[in-house]
Amino acid sequence: MSQTVAERATEHVSESARQASCATSAIADALEDGVRVVRRAAKQGGDAAEEILNDTTERIQRNPVLTVATSFAVGITAGTLIGWMLRRR
């Protein structure tokens, strides 16, 4: 026998609720995966920054005179370029 309007409406509402539940679960899983990826990337970025800092510290300790001379040369070069650019205006 044919279904009544109320029965069909109930079926549609039930199906819509099931689909909404599935969509909610999929979104929650995607968000959880995204958070996991961001945390991993942040940890790897922090580890890389720490490694660069440690390498730089070791290099400075091994060659302090070269470090000071290089810093001085970079400063003089940057100052000269900035002064030259400002003078041209």
C-alpha positions as CSV (number, residue, x, y, z in Angstrom):
1,M,0.0,0.0,0.0
2,S,1.2,3.5,-0.6
3,Q,2.9,5.5,2.2
4,T,1.2,8.4,3.8
5,V,2.7,11.8,3.6
6,A,3.7,11.7,7.3
7,E,5.6,8.4,6.8
8,R,7.5,9.8,3.8
9,A,8.3,13.0,5.6
10,T,9.6,10.9,8.6
11,E,11.8,8.9,6.3
12,H,13.2,12.0,4.7
13,V,13.9,13.6,8.0
14,S,15.6,10.4,9.2
15,E,17.7,10.2,6.1
16,S,18.6,13.9,6.4
17,A,19.6,13.5,10.0
18,R,21.8,10.5,9.1
19,Q,23.5,12.4,6.3
20,A,24.1,15.4,8.7
21,S,25.6,13.0,11.2
22,C,27.9,11.6,8.6
23,A,28.9,15.0,7.4
24,T,29.6,16.1,11.0
25,S,31.8,13.1,11.6
26,A,33.7,13.8,8.4
27,I,34.3,17.4,9.3
28,A,35.4,16.5,12.8
29,D,37.9,13.9,11.4
30,A,39.2,16.5,8.9
31,L,39.7,19.0,11.6
32,E,41.5,16.5,13.8
33,D,43.8,15.6,11.0
34,G,44.5,19.2,10.3
35,V,45.4,19.9,13.9
36,R,47.7,16.9,14.0
37,V,49.5,18.1,10.8
38,V,49.9,21.6,12.2
39,R,51.2,20.4,15.5
40,R,53.7,18.1,13.7
41,A,54.8,21.0,11.4
42,A,55.2,23.4,14.4
43,K,57.3,20.8,16.2
44,Q,59.5,20.2,13.2
45,G,59.9,23.9,12.7
46,G,60.9,24.4,16.3
47,D,63.4,21.6,16.1
48,A,64.9,23.0,12.9
49,A,65.2,26.5,14.5
50,E,66.8,25.0,17.6
51,E,69.3,23.0,15.4
52,I,70.2,26.2,13.4
53,L,70.8,28.1,16.6
54,N,73.0,25.3,18.1
55,D,75.0,25.1,14.8
56,T,75.5,28.9,14.7
57,T,76.6,28.9,18.4
58,E,79.1,26.2,17.8
59,R,80.4,27.9,14.6
60,I,80.8,31.2,16.5
61,Q,82.6,29.5,19.3
62,R,85.0,27.8,16.9
63,N,85.8,30.9,14.9
64,P,85.1,34.1,17.0
65,V,87.5,36.3,15.0
66,L,86.1,35.3,11.6
67,T,82.5,35.9,13.0
68,V,83.4,39.4,14.2
69,A,85.1,40.3,10.9
70,T,82.2,38.9,8.9
71,S,79.7,40.8,11.0
72,F,81.7,44.0,10.6
73,A,82.0,43.6,6.8
74,V,78.3,42.9,6.4
75,G,77.5,46.0,8.5
76,I,79.8,48.2,6.5
77,T,78.4,46.9,3.2
78,A,74.8,47.3,4.4
79,G,75.5,50.8,5.7
80,T,77.2,51.8,2.4
81,L,74.3,50.5,0.3
82,I,71.7,52.2,2.4
83,G,73.6,55.5,2.3
84,W,74.1,55.3,-1.4
85,M,70.4,54.6,-2.0
86,L,69.3,57.5,0.3
87,R,71.8,59.8,-1.5
88,R,70.3,59.0,-4.9
89,R,66.8,60.2,-3.9
